[in-house]
Amino acid sequence: MTHKSPKLVFEYRYRDAANYKIEGRVFLNGGLTIRQRNAIQTKMESEEFFVAEQVGIPPLAEKLFEFGGGPTSEDHAWHEFDGFRTMSSDFQATERDIIMNAEKLFDAFNAVDSWKPEISPNFV
């Protein structure tokens, strides 16, 4: 029997070629089975990298631009998957947090046949 996790969070990061990084998270409305989580990770490049724009997750690179004055030659299209985390039952997302339907996330990753970094504005 499989159970869906409440308050599931998809954690990810953007790390440019100079190793500047920024963390991100998407709160998932609904849950995902262990099998669905594994399927999402299997769809990633080397089970770790993905193009955020391709799966409807907010890209993080622009958040680094304020420190570097805009895009640099170290920027690229790839984000890193950090993991799924279950939040405690008393946790409440803030209005700044991104909330996405869990099944929508699963469907977006499941639809990927090949990653298309060229759709990102950071594609070099």
N, C-alpha and C positions, 0 to 999 in steps of 0.2 A: 504494500500500500504506500502511495506517495503522498506527501503533505506539501502544501504550498506555504511559503514563509510569509508572514505578515511583516510589514515595515521593512521590506528588502531594499537595499541600496546598491546601485551599480557604481563602483568607485574606479576612477581612471585618472590619468595624468597626461600632460603634454610636456615633453622634454626636448628642447632644441639641441642642435649639434654642439653648442657650447655648454651643455648640461644645465642650463637654466630650466627650472621646471615649475609647474603649477598644477595643483591637485583639483579635481572636479568630482562631483557626485550627482547622481540622478536618483531621486526617490521613486520607487516603483509602486504604482497603485495596483494592488493585487499582488500575487506571488508567482513564483516560478518553481517548478519541481527541480530536483537535482538533475534529472535528465535534460530538462530545458536549459538549465545553467551550463551544463557540460556541452550541449549542442551550440550554444552561443560562443563559448570559448573555442570550440573546435573550428568554427567558421573564421576565426581571426587568423591573420598571418602569423605563423609560428605560435599559434594559440595565445598571442599576447597583443598584437598590433592591429589597429583598425583605423579607418577614415571616418571620423565623427560625422561629417556632413552626409555621408552615404547611408547612415543608419538613424539619422534624425536626432543625434545627440549634440548638444551645444559644443562647438570647438572651443578650445582653451587658449590657443596661441595668441589671440588678440589681447588677452589679459597681461601677457608679458610685454607687449608693444609699448605700454606706458613707461616701462623702465628703460627700454632700449631706443625709444624714439621712433618706433614703427617696425615693420618687418625687416629682417636682416637676411644675409646669405645663410645663416644658421637655421632658418625656419624651414619646415617641411610639413607634409600633410598627415603624418602618422601620430596617433595617440596610443598610449599604453593602457592595457587593462590591468587594474590593480586587484580586483576581486569583487565578490558579492559579500555584503555584510548585513546581518540582521540587526536592526535597531531594537532597543528595549521598548516595551509596550508603552512606556510613559513619554517616549520621545515625540516631539512635535516639530515638523518642518517649518521653517520660516518662510515669509513671502518671497525672499530672494532665492530660495531653493527651487531647483528644477524638479517637477513631478511629471512622470510619464507612465502611461499604462504599460504594465509588465508584458502583456500579450503583444502589444504593439512593438515593444523592443525585441521580443523573441521573433516576431514575424519579419522585422526589418533585417535582423542578422540572418535569418533563415533564407531570405530572398537574395542574399549576396552570392553571386556566382564567381565573381572575381573583384578584388578591390580596385577602385578607380581613384588613385590619389590626385589625378588631374582635375577632379571636381572641386578640390580645395583651393582657396585663394593662395595657400602657401605652397602649392606645387611648384617645384623647381625643375 
